Structures are given as structure tokens and as C-alpha cells.
């Protein structure tokens, strides 16, 4: 039986770096909130502030970096972003050991890490487009997506156990080390990257900042996918805190049951990301995006009917498995489609604009749904998010558009069975 097709040594190092940093991120899932509660004895208002403000401000900080990153080689930027995240995260256990850790430092580190995350991911997308031929992009994005779902399945339970055994800052140390290892892996790729072509001097600074959004909104295929992703991701994430309250407070599920309800369904992400190249090869990219985009909107409404005991837990796991499987198909196909439709000299700004807008929209929607859940109850808030999600397929592109400037349709490489 044929093995997994190799995408080359350089992609292997990139994939390894991505895997180790992603593992660290999910190992430290909700670490800042846990530190705020366990070590600083903060209340729910400050925890919500930490969850919303850090990523939102980090997104705003990252936007001016897009034009600068665009005209520099991406590999050094990725290494720098890894090292910045490593140093900022290590400041937390150092301050904790010295007895000087405060909420303000947590907020500052959250902002810096969020900005570095967006910058790193945008630079990685541009680097990947230069690293691989167009026919291999979907396979590469599928592997990265599968890595994310594997880490999200294994990381949080291990991180929770590590916190219980070794203290609240343990997973932050592990996350910092993972970024250091990622920087070493990216450095091992080798320095063969071409210097980007600098834009004409006539382009204004303001124009450079807006260029990512300008490209997204002008593209007839990316524009609806952009708005669809914003709304879908925001509503899915906004329903998560009310669901936690419903499960733990109202239905009296144990914390381990809550973790299990979301860890096991992540196997759907592995399945979906594995199927994505095959589905695109058979049905075409547009049909897969449309079908997976419609199906992923149909599942979350089921969470509003969660009941107590084993049947309720089984319902949550079934709904989450269906949702995550559809996302596992949709996400790598969208990532590849976005790269194909974006000229090389605009990839970083486009990805940064997309990511920054998504983080800001999610933060705002999550805060709004927190208020809604407090006034109407968590089940009503979950039901409203699910009902609104049912309308999101209207934002998907109805027909396949001609490829935008700077790119042409890509052949699809399919991984052989058995890898």
C-alpha cells in the first residue's frame, strides 16, 4: 500500500515547527484564565475582559505590521514572532515565582501573543505559497489542519492534568518552550527565500494598511467567504461560554465530562482534513466549499436541546463531531482557495486583515452573547446562535468565479491511501 506522499524536506521542517507550537498552544488552552482564577483570585468580569480584550487589541496591533512583513522575507519574521511569544510567555512564570504577577501583566502578554500569532500565521501563509507548487497547497493545508485537530483533542486534557500536578503556570512554560522549538525548526528550513519586491513609492501608508481588506472585498469569491467565516466563527465561539454554564452549572456535568465532550469529537477534524483533498479532486473546490459550508451551519442548533446525564453528553458529542468534521473539510479548502486567489505581493496583508477582523468580531460577539445569556439564560443564547447560523449559508458564493488576479486554477494533488 502506498505511503504518505512527501512534500519535501523544507515542508517537513515547517510542518514539524507548526506541530510543536500548536501542541504547546493547546496544552496551554485557557491557561491565562486559569492563572487569573487560581493564582490571582480574579472574578468573572476580569476573566471575560482577559478573553476578549487581549485578542482584540492584539488584532489591532498586528494590522500595521502587515505591510512591513509583506516587503520582508517571511522566514525571519516567523522566527522573530516565535521568539517574541517565547519571551513574553516566560515572563509569566518568572513574575509568578517572584510573587509579582498581576492581572495587567497577563493582559499585556495576551495582547503581545495575539499580535504575534496573527503576524506569524500571515507570514506562514505567504511562505507556504512560495515553498510549494500550487498543486500541493491543499494537501499541505490538510496536514496542518489535521495537526491542529490532533493537538486540540489531546492538549487540553493533558494541560489540565499538568496544572493539577505541577501548578497553574506549568502549561505556560511548556507553551513558551514550544515556540522556541518552533523557531529552531523554522531556522532549519534553510535560507533560500527570495527577497520580496518592494511596492512602488507612490503607495501611501494608509493604502498599504487597507490593501488586505481592499483585496478581500473586491474579490467576488473571497468577499462572501470572508463574511461567512466571520459570522460562523463568531457565533460558534460566542455559544461556547453559555454552553459551559449550561453543562456545568445547570445540568451538573463534571468538568471531566465537559472536557470529554469536546475532546472526542475532534477526531472529526482529523477525518475531515483527510477527506478534503479527495473530495475536491472528485467534486471540485467550489462544490466542496458550498456543501461543507452549508452542513457546518446545521449542527449547532442541536446543542440547545442538551439534557442531563448520558443522553445529553452523547448529544453534545454527536453535534460537535458533525460540526468539527465539516469544519475539517471546509477550513483547508478555504485556506487553499484564499492563497490561490491572492497575488504573492498581497498574501501577508490579506491573511493579516482576515485574521485580525475575525478575532475582533469573535471578541465582540462573545461579549454580546455573555450579556444575552445573563438576561435570557444559557439555553436561549445557544438556541439563538444556532438559529442565526442556519442563515449563514446565504453568505456563501453561489457560483464558481473565474480566478482573481495573480493566480490561476490549481490542479489538486491527492494523497494516496495508507499515509
Secondary structure, 3 states (H helix, E strand, C coil): CCCCCCCCHHHHHHHHHHHHHHHHHHHCCCHHHHHHHHCCCCCHHHHHHHHHHHHHHHHHHHHCHHHHHHCCCHHHHHHHHHHHHHHHHHHHHHHHHCCCCCHHHHHHHHHHHHHHHHHHHHHHHHHHHHHCCHHHHHHHHHHHHHHHHHHHHHHHHHHHHHHHHHCCCHHHHHHHHHHHHHHHHHHCCCCCCCCCCCCCCCCCHHHHHHHHHHHHHHCCCHHHHHHHHHHHHHHHHHHHHHHHHHHHHHCCCCHHHHHHHHHHHHHHHHHHHHHHHHHHHHHCHHHHHHHHHHHHHHHHHHHHHCCCHHHHHHHHHHHHHHHHHHHHHHHHHHHHHHHHCCCHHHHHHHHHHHHHHHHHHHHHHHHHHHHHHHHHCHHHHHHHHHHHHCCHHHHCCCCCCCCCCCCCCCCCCCCCCCC
